[in-house]
Amino acid sequence: MYGAFKQDSSIEVKIMLEVSKAEYIEEYRIRITFNNGASGVVDLKEALWGTMFENLKDYNAFRKFEVPLRQLITTETATTVGF
């Protein structure tokens, strides 16, 4: 979520939203939590097209990821999905 800013009028500081946590739900759905406390579920099924993401169509590979600085990186294949 590059360039997504929230204006906090009480202190006049722009806060860049960052993914602070991601939890595997099921299939291709992940619950994303941002540094401002907002959260929601994203379904990445339609984003996994092409040969680059072919290995992530296996749920066991898809569910192994980390969240370093606004990206999901699968630990099994080092494939990056930026958002």
Buried (B, 14 or more C-beta within 10 A) or exposed (E): EEEEEEEEEEEEEEBEBBBBEBBBEEEBBBEBBBBBEEBEEBEBEEEBEEEEBEBBEEEEBBBEBEBEEBBBBBEBBEBEBEB
